Amino acid sequence: MDAPLDVLLACKSEDQAVRICLKIALNQFGRDQQTVALICGWKSDSCLSEIASPRHGRKMPKTKREWFARATGCNLLSQFIAYQEAKANNGGTPTERQQTEIAAAACLSAWKNAA
């Protein structure tokens, strides 16, 4: 499920996005960090702990992002990465089209959940 636009824009780092997703997984599905790590294919949660820590600077491997979204029920990490890439490719600001796509996806997701 996509995160609302205000959550995406308030997110300041990949590790923060990971921590938010982990909190959602715990609250929504009762999945702790160890369980999420196992679903993602790790044997322990140490890699995930490093990714969630602002001190380590470790990034989520591209190959694990989809599994992480499925395990946590939240696409915030992928949304954050896409938003940051859009900013980087456009001199620090996403294009109006990219902003529109992000906003529309957030609205549609929120409306789907309200129905």
N, C-alpha and C positions, 0 to 999 in steps of 0.2 A: 504494500500500500504506500502511495506517495505521501510524504510529509506536507503539511500545509505550507504555503509560501512564506508566511511570517516565521515559521520555525526554520526553514531553509535559510532565509536571509539573516536570521539571528545566529546561526551556526558559524563559528569562527575558525574551525579546524577539522581535519579528518578525525582526529582522535576524539573530539567532542561529539561528532556525528556518530562514531562507533559507540561511545558511552550512552548516548541518547537511545540508540537502537537497542542496546543491551538492556536498558531500563524498560523499554517497551516490551521486549521479549519476556522479561521477568513478570511484569505486571499483567500483560495480556495472555500469555501462554504458560506461565510458571517455569519458563526455561532460564536456568541460570547460565552463567558464562561458560561453565564446563560443558553443559548440554549444547549450547550454541557452537562451541568449538568442535565438538564431536560431529554435529550435523554438517559443519563446514569441511570436515575431513581431517582435522588435526587430532593427534592422539592425546594431547593435553591442552590446557587453556593458556599455557605460557606465551605462545605466539600472540594470541588474542589479547592477553594482558599487556604485552609490549605495544601492540597497535593502539590500545585504548589509553595508554599512558602518554601524557604530553612530554615526559622526560626522554623517552626513547626515540621518538621521531620515526618509528617504523610505520610503514604504510601497508594497507590491506593489499595483498596480491590481487591483480586483476582477475585471476582464475577463481578466486574465492568470493568475489563481490556478490555474484548472483546467489550463491549458497548462503552467504551471510544475510542477504535480504530475505530469502525464504525462511531461514532459521529465526530471524527476529520479527518477521512480518512487516518490515519497514524498509523503504527505499531511500531513506535520507542520505546514507553514505554515497550511493550512486548519484543522487541528485546534487549533493554538495560537490562531488568531483566534477560532474558535468558543468555545473555553474562556474567553478573555478577555472576550468579549461576554457569556457566561453569568455570569461573575463580576460584571461591571458592572451587569447587569440585576437581580442579586439581592443587592445590597449588599456585593459583594466575595467572595461565596462561591457557587459553583454549587449549585443545588438537589440534593437527594439523587438525584432522578430523572436529572438531567443528569450527575452523577457516575457513576451506574450505567450510563447509555448510553455514556459515554466509556470506562469500564472494560470493558464487554462488547465494544465494538468493538475495543479493543486486544487482548483475549483471543482473540476469533475470528480476528483477523488473524494473531496469533502462531501459533495452532493450525493455521491453513490453511497457513502457511509451513513448519511442522514436518512436515506430512503428506507 
